[in-house]
Structures are given as structure tokens and as C-alpha cells.
Amino acid sequence: MLLITGASGGLGQLVAEHAAGRDDVLLGTRSPDLPGSRRLDFDDPASLPEAMAGVDTLLMISAGYGEDDTVTARHEAAVSAAEKAGVSHLVYTSLSGDGDHLPYALAHRWTERRLRRSPLAWTVLRNGLYAELLAVLAAPDSEGRITAPLGEGRLAAVARADLAEAAFRVASDPAPHGGRVYELVGEVALGGADLAAAVAGTYTPAALGEARAAVAASGAAPFQVPMLVGTCSAVAHGFLEGSGRPGDLRALLGRAPQPALDVYTRAVRAGRGGHG
């Protein structure tokens, strides 16, 4: 039996689509209202033993945004519950290796270390940043201007749907992937000028300080301000460009990844981006 956590989140919903009609897959959510779902709340450790009963493989989707101590506590509760429940293999959606400069990397690296100390078999999927996220960070304004502080940097963004498909493929047959760490980033890095050209706009990057003030004034939670500005800074300073070569994502999918620029363009036109 496979249990997918975070099945109501952005990534989790896409993973769950691959499980449609299968009676060997359970969906873990805070408020279960779908067939084959179980209540699973990382902030309520008492919910975890029942949710994981009879589960052989756990696909643990990173437990949302928050301060580091909040996220690591969620992950500790989930891993400990999996160990106690007799889960055989845990597949974890982490953050790409080149993301170590990002403000939210610590909780992911802590969780990876926790898994290495665990008796569980494990696989780590180090997901790159979503192309859909660019539609939030670098959304054009009403006049088509993109002012995100990305400088001359580029991002090896990846379609969230591709990451969902790769996660389901691995979790459906985890044994060949035991002890593996996969780097799942895009093959073509995108810069601000590329994004502007795709939506017939212009690119004039703001300074990081301006962006920080704008995010702080937007009503974002305090921890989200460095998260968003730090992401832009890491892109601008060239830390998230990827290798530009076919990598683990193509190998797991058995095909070329979706062009991230197409994903960005569709997300902008639909007026949405995404997290989770």
C-alpha cells in the first residue's frame, strides 16, 4: 500500500491524479473528503499512526512553508511515525542541491540527514523550483513590465506536473531507487529577458531592497519575506542555473521534460502561479 501525504496541496494533487482508480494507493490530507483518503496532519502527530497503518511505501511531500523549527518538527513526526508503523520505504520530495543558498533549504537538508539515520529504506527527490513559481516571482504588471530582481541570472525551472509524475513513478516501484538522491531540475535555464519575450513584455529588474519592501507591504507572513526575496537573490547571483544537460528528471520520466517557458507562459495567462 502506498500513502501519499499532502494530497490536497499543489504537488500532491498532481501526484494523486496518477493514482486515480488504484485501490493500492491512499491519499493523506488534513480534511479527508475523497475516496481512498485518510486524515493525516503533520501538526497533529496523534493522527499519524492510524493514517500509516498497513502502509508499505510513504511518499512524503514536504510539509509546507513555515519557520524551520515548524517544518522540521512536522517532518520528524512523520518519519518517526513511519518507523513505528512498519513502513518499508519512504520517498521524500526535497529541494535541489543547488538550492542550498535558499532561505528554506535547511529543513530539507535536515530531513535528508534524518532519513540517513533511519532504518527505513529511502529515496530523496531533490525538486527544482517550479516554472509556475516564476509566474508569481516574475509576473508582468498590467503594462507587461517584469520587475522581479533576477538581474542577469537564470533559473533551471521545472514543470510541477513533471515532478509529480516522477514522484509517482518512483513511489510506485521504490525498490530500484533505494538510497538514491535524484536532482530534478530543468534542462533550459530561464532569465528575466526570456520571460518578458514570452509574454510580449519588458524586463527591468528592480533592486532587491525594493522587492523586499514590496513583499513586506503585501501582507506576506514574516518568514515569507526572506523566502521570496532570497529566491530572487539566488537566481540573480547565478546559483540556480542548472547544468544545461539531460539529467535525472528525463531519466525518471523516460522523456524530455516539459519546456519550462511554456509552463510559465500558460501560468501567467491563467493568472496563477503556485507553491506546495
PEJO-V353987 format. One record per pair of residues at least 12 apart in sequence whose ideal C-beta (glycine too) atoms are under 10 Angstrom apart, sorted by the first residue. I is the first residue (numbers start at 0). J is the second residue. If there is no record, write none. Layout:
((I J) (I J))
This chain:
((0 22) (0 23) (0 24) (0 25) (0 51) (0 52) (0 53) (0 54) (0 55) (0 56) (0 57) (0 86) (1 18) (1 21) (1 23) (1 24) (1 25) (1 26) (1 54) (1 55) (1 56) (1 57) (1 58) (1 88) (1 90) (1 167) (1 170) (1 171) (1 172) (1 173) (2 24) (2 25) (2 26) (2 27) (2 37) (2 39) (2 50) (2 51) (2 52) (2 53) (2 54) (2 55) (2 56) (2 57) (2 58) (2 59) (2 81) (2 84) (2 86) (2 170) (3 15) (3 17) (3 18) (3 24) (3 25) (3 26) (3 27) (3 28) (3 35) (3 36) (3 39) (3 56) (3 57) (3 58) (3 59) (3 60) (3 90) (3 163) (3 166) (3 167) (3 170) (4 25) (4 26) (4 27) (4 28) (4 37) (4 39) (4 40) (4 41) (4 47) (4 50) (4 51) (4 57) (4 58) (4 59) (4 60) (4 61) (4 62) (4 73) (4 77) (4 81) (4 91) (4 92) (5 26) (5 27) (5 28) (5 29) (5 39) (5 41) (5 58) (5 59) (5 60) (5 61) (5 62) (5 63) (5 92) (5 275) (6 18) (6 24) (6 25) (6 26) (6 27) (6 28) (6 29) (6 31) (6 33) (6 35) (6 36) (6 37) (6 39) (6 58) (6 60) (7 26) (7 27) (7 28) (7 29) (7 30) (7 31) (7 32) (7 33) (7 36) (7 275) (8 28) (8 29) (8 60) (8 61) (8 62) (8 63) (8 273) (8 274) (8 275) (9 60) (9 129) (9 131) (9 159) (9 163) (9 272) (9 273) (9 274) (9 275) (10 60) (10 61) (10 92) (10 126) (10 129) (10 159) (10 160) (10 162) (10 163) (10 166) (10 273) (10 274) (10 275) (11 26) (11 27) (11 28) (11 58) (11 60) (11 92) (11 163) (11 166) (11 275) (12 26) (12 28) (12 159) (12 163) (12 275) (13 158) (13 159) (13 160) (13 161) (13 162) (13 163) (13 164) (13 166) (13 167) (14 26) (14 58) (14 60) (14 92) (14 160) (14 162) (14 163) (14 164) (14 165) (14 166) (14 167) (14 170) (15 27) (15 28) (15 33) (15 35) (15 36) (15 163) (15 167) (16 160) (16 163) (16 164) (16 167) (17 160) (17 163) (17 164) (17 166) (17 167) (17 168) (17 170) (17 171) (18 35) (18 58) (18 167) (18 170) (18 171) (19 34) (19 35) (20 34) (20 35) (21 35) (21 171) (22 34) (22 35) (23 35) (23 55) (23 56) (23 171) (24 56) (24 58) (24 167) (24 170) (24 171) (25 37) (25 39) (25 50) (25 51) (25 52) (25 53) (25 54) (25 57) (26 39) (27 39) (27 40) (27 41) (27 46) (27 47) (27 50) (27 51) (27 54) (27 57) (27 58) (27 59) (27 60) (27 77) (28 40) (28 50) (29 41) (29 42) (29 43) (29 46) (31 50) (36 50) (37 49) (37 50) (37 51) (37 52) (37 54) (38 50) (39 51) (39 57) (39 77) (39 80) (40 62) (40 73) (40 76) (41 59) (41 62) (41 63) (41 69) (41 70) (41 72) (41 73) (41 74) (41 75) (41 76) (41 77) (41 80) (42 62) (42 63) (42 65) (42 69) (42 72) (42 73) (42 76) (43 76) (44 72) (44 73) (44 75) (44 76) (44 77) (44 79) (44 80) (45 76) (45 80) (46 76) (46 80) (47 76) (47 77) (47 79) (47 80) (47 81) (47 83) (47 84) (48 80) (48 81) (48 83) (48 84) (49 80) (49 84) (50 77) (50 80) (50 84) (51 77) (51 80) (51 81) (51 82) (51 83) (51 84) (51 85) (51 86) (52 84) (52 85) (53 84) (53 85) (53 86) (54 80) (54 81) (54 84) (54 85) (54 86) (54 87) (54 88) (54 89) (55 85) (55 86) (55 87) (55 88) (55 173) (56 81) (56 86) (56 87) (56 88) (56 89) (56 90) (56 120) (56 122) (56 169) (56 170) (56 171) (56 172) (56 173) (56 174) (57 77) (57 78) (57 80) (57 81) (57 84) (57 86) (57 87) (57 88) (57 89) (57 90) (57 91) (57 119) (57 121) (57 170) (57 173) (58 88) (58 89) (58 90) (58 91) (58 92) (58 122) (58 124) (58 166) (58 167) (58 169) (58 170) (58 171) (58 173) (59 73) (59 74) (59 77) (59 78) (59 81) (59 86) (59 89) (59 90) (59 91) (59 92) (59 93) (59 110) (59 114) (59 121) (59 170) (60 77) (60 90) (60 91) (60 92) (60 124) (60 126) (60 163) (60 166) (60 275) (61 73) (61 74) (61 91) (61 92) (61 93) (61 94) (61 103) (61 106) (61 107) (61 110) (61 124) (61 126) (61 275) (62 74) (62 76) (62 77) (62 106) (62 110) (62 275) (63 274) (63 275) (64 103) (64 106) (64 220) (64 222) (64 223) (64 226) (64 274) (64 275) (65 103) (65 106) (65 220) (65 222) (65 223) (66 103) (66 106) (66 220) (66 221) (66 222) (67 102) (67 103) (67 104) (67 105) (67 106) (67 109) (67 222) (68 105) (68 106) (69 106) (69 222) (70 103) (70 105) (70 106) (70 107) (70 109) (70 110) (70 222) (71 105) (71 106) (71 107) (71 109) (71 110) (71 113) (72 106) (73 106) (73 110) (74 91) (74 106) (74 107) (74 109) (74 110) (74 111) (74 113) (74 114) (75 109) (75 110) (75 113) (77 89) (77 91) (77 110) (77 113) (78 91) (78 110) (78 113) (78 114) (78 116) (78 117) (78 119) (78 121) (79 113) (79 117) (81 114) (81 117) (81 119) (81 121) (82 117) (82 118) (82 119) (85 119) (86 117) (86 119) (86 120) (87 119) (87 120) (87 173) (87 174) (87 177) (88 119) (88 120) (88 121) (88 122) (88 169) (88 170) (88 173) (88 174) (88 176) (88 177) (89 114) (89 117) (89 119) (89 120) (89 121) (89 122) (89 123) (89 170) (89 173) (90 114) (90 120) (90 121) (90 122) (90 123) (90 124) (90 166) (90 167) (90 169) (90 170) (90 171) (90 173) (90 176) (90 177) (90 179) (91 107) (91 110) (91 111) (91 113) (91 114) (91 121) (91 122) (91 123) (91 124) (91 125) (91 166) (91 180) (92 107) (92 110) (92 123) (92 124) (92 125) (92 126) (92 162) (92 163) (92 165) (92 166) (92 169) (92 170) (92 183) (93 106) (93 107) (93 108) (93 110) (93 111) (93 114) (93 123) (93 124) (93 125) (93 126) (93 180) (93 181) (93 182) (93 183) (94 106) (94 107) (94 108) (94 110) (94 111) (94 123) (94 124) (94 125) (94 126) (94 127) (94 128) (95 107) (95 124) (95 125) (95 126) (95 127) (95 128) (95 155) (95 157) (95 181) (95 182) (95 183) (95 184) (95 185) (95 239) (95 241) (96 108) (96 125) (96 127) (96 180) (96 182) (96 184) (97 125) (97 127) (97 128) (97 155) (97 182) (97 184) (97 233) (97 237) (97 238) (97 239) (97 240) (97 241) (97 242) (98 125) (98 126) (98 127) (98 128) (98 184) (98 230) (98 233) (98 238) (98 239) (99 233) (99 238) (100 229) (100 230) (100 232) (100 233) (100 234) (100 236) (100 238) (100 239) (101 128) (101 225) (101 226) (101 229) (101 230) (101 232) (101 233) (101 234) (101 238) (101 239) (102 222) (102 223) (102 224) (102 225) (102 226) (102 227) (102 228) (102 229) (102 230) (102 232) (102 233) (103 222) (103 223) (103 225) (103 226) (103 229) (103 230) (104 229) (104 233) (107 123) (107 125) (107 126) (110 123) (111 123) (111 125) (111 180) (114 178) (114 180) (115 178) (115 180) (119 177) (120 173) (120 174) (120 176) (120 177) (120 178) (121 173) (121 176) (121 177) (121 178) (121 179) (121 180) (122 166) (122 169) (122 170) (122 173) (122 174) (122 175) (122 176) (122 177) (122 178) (122 179) (122 180) (122 181) (123 176) (123 178) (123 179) (123 180) (123 181) (123 182) (124 162) (124 165) (124 166) (124 169) (124 170) (124 176) (124 179) (124 180) (124 181) (124 182) (124 183) (124 247) (124 248) (124 251) (125 180) (125 181) (125 182) (125 183) (125 184) (125 247) (126 157) (126 159) (126 161) (126 162) (126 163) (126 165) (126 166) (126 181) (126 182) (126 183) (126 184) (126 248) (127 154) (127 155) (127 156) (127 157) (127 158) (127 161) (127 162) (127 182) (127 183) (127 184) (127 185) (127 239) (127 241) (127 246) (127 248) (127 256) (127 259) (128 154) (128 155) (128 156) (128 157) (128 159) (128 184) (128 185) (128 230) (128 233) (128 234) (128 239) (128 259) (129 154) (129 156) (129 157) (129 158) (129 159) (129 160) (129 161) (129 162) (129 185) (129 259) (129 262) (129 263) (129 266) (129 272) (129 273) (129 274) (129 275) (130 154) (130 155) (130 156) (130 157) (130 158) (130 159) (130 160) (130 161) (130 185) (130 189) (130 256) (130 257) (130 258) (130 259) (130 260) (130 261) (130 262) (130 263) (130 264) (130 265) (130 266) (130 272) (130 273) (131 156) (131 157) (131 158) (131 159) (131 160) (131 259) (131 262) (131 263) (131 265) (131 266) (131 267) (131 269) (131 271) (131 272) (131 273) (131 274) (132 154) (132 156) (132 157) (132 159) (132 227) (132 230) (132 263) (132 266) (132 272) (132 273) (132 274) (133 145) (133 147) (133 149) (133 154) (133 156) (133 189) (133 191) (133 193) (133 194) (133 230) (133 234) (133 259) (133 260) (133 262) (133 263) (133 264) (133 266) (133 267) (133 272) (133 273) (134 194) (134 198) (134 262) (134 263) (134 264) (134 265) (134 266) (134 267) (134 268) (134 269) (134 270) (134 271) (134 272) (134 273) (135 147) (135 227) (135 230) (135 266) (135 267) (135 271) (135 272) (135 273) (135 274) (136 148) (136 149) (136 154) (136 156) (136 191) (136 194) (136 210) (136 227) (136 228) (136 230) (136 231) (136 234) (136 272) (137 149) (137 154) (137 189) (137 190) (137 191) (137 193) (137 194) (137 195) (137 198) (137 200) (137 202) (137 204) (137 231) (137 234) (137 263) (137 267) (137 272) (138 194) (138 198) (138 200) (138 263) (138 266) (138 267) (138 270) (138 271) (138 272) (139 194) (139 195) (139 197) (139 198) (139 199) (139 200) (139 201) (139 202) (139 267) (140 200) (140 201) (142 200) (142 201) (143 195) (143 198) (143 199) (143 200) (143 201) (143 202) (144 195) (144 200) (144 201) (144 202) (144 203) (145 191) (145 192) (145 194) (145 195) (145 198) (145 200) (145 201) (145 202) (145 203) (145 204) (145 205) (145 267) (146 191) (146 201) (146 202) (146 203) (146 204) (146 205) (146 206) (146 209) (146 210) (146 213) (147 191) (147 194) (147 202) (147 203) (147 204) (147 205) (147 210) (147 227) (147 230) (147 231) (147 234) (147 235) (148 191) (148 204) (148 205) (148 206) (148 207) (148 208) (148 209) (148 210) (148 211) (148 213) (148 228) (148 231) (148 232) (148 234) (148 235) (149 189) (149 190) (149 191) (149 192) (149 194) (149 202) (149 204) (149 205) (149 210) (149 230) (149 231) (149 232) (149 233) (149 234) (149 235) (149 236) (149 239) (150 190) (150 191) (150 204) (150 206) (150 207) (150 231) (150 232) (150 234) (150 235) (150 236) (150 237) (151 190) (151 191) (151 192) (151 204) (151 234) (151 235) (151 236) (151 237) (152 188) (152 189) (152 190) (152 191) (152 204) (152 231) (152 232) (152 233) (152 234) (152 235) (152 236) (152 237) (152 238) (152 239) (152 240) (153 185) (153 187) (153 188) (153 189) (153 190) (153 191) (153 192) (153 193) (153 234) (153 235) (153 237) (153 239) (153 240) (153 241) (153 243) (154 184) (154 185) (154 188) (154 189) (154 190) (154 191) (154 193) (154 194) (154 230) (154 231) (154 233) (154 234) (154 235) (154 238) (154 239) (154 240) (154 241) (154 259) (154 263) (155 182) (155 184) (155 185) (155 186) (155 187) (155 188) (155 189) (155 234) (155 239) (155 240) (155 241) (155 242) (155 243) (155 246) (155 259) (156 184) (156 185) (156 187) (156 188) (156 189) (156 194) (156 234) (156 239) (156 241) (156 256) (156 258) (156 259) (156 260) (156 262) (156 263) (157 183) (157 184) (157 185) (157 186) (157 241) (157 248) (157 256) (157 257) (157 259) (157 262) (158 185) (158 248) (158 256) (158 257) (158 258) (158 259) (158 261) (158 262) (158 263) (158 265) (158 266) (159 257) (159 262) (159 266) (159 273) (159 274) (159 275) (160 256) (160 257) (160 262) (161 183) (161 185) (161 248) (161 249) (161 251) (161 252) (161 254) (161 255) (161 256) (161 257) (161 259) (161 262) (162 183) (162 184) (162 248) (162 251) (162 252) (162 256) (164 248) (164 251) (164 252) (164 253) (164 254) (164 256) (164 257) (165 181) (165 183) (165 247) (165 248) (165 249) (165 250) (165 251) (165 252) (165 253) (165 256) (166 181) (166 183) (166 251) (168 251) (168 252) (168 253) (169 181) (169 251) (176 251) (179 247) (180 247) (181 246) (181 247) (181 248) (181 250) (181 251) (182 241) (182 242) (182 246) (182 247) (182 248) (183 246) (183 247) (183 248) (183 249) (183 250) (183 251) (183 252) (183 256) (184 239) (184 240) (184 241) (184 242) (184 246) (184 247) (184 248) (184 256) (184 259) (185 239) (185 240) (185 241) (185 243) (185 246) (185 248) (185 256) (185 257) (185 258) (185 259) (185 260) (185 262) (186 241) (186 242) (186 243) (186 244) (186 245) (186 246) (186 248) (186 249) (186 255) (186 256) (186 258) (186 259) (187 241) (187 243) (187 256) (187 258) (187 259) (187 260) (188 234) (188 237) (188 239) (188 240) (188 241) (188 242) (188 243) (188 259) (189 234) (189 240) (189 258) (189 259) (189 260) (189 263) (190 202) (190 204) (190 234) (190 235) (190 240) (191 203) (191 204) (191 234) (191 235) (192 204) (193 259) (193 260) (193 263) (194 259) (194 260) (194 263) (194 264) (194 267) (196 260) (197 260) (197 261) (197 263) (197 264) (197 267) (198 260) (198 263) (198 264) (198 267) (198 268) (200 267) (204 231) (204 235) (205 231) (207 228) (207 229) (207 231) (207 232) (207 235) (208 228) (209 228) (210 224) (210 227) (210 228) (210 231) (210 232) (211 224) (211 225) (211 227) (211 228) (211 229) (211 231) (211 232) (212 224) (212 228) (213 227) (213 228) (214 226) (214 227) (214 228) (214 231) (215 227) (215 228) (223 274) (226 274))
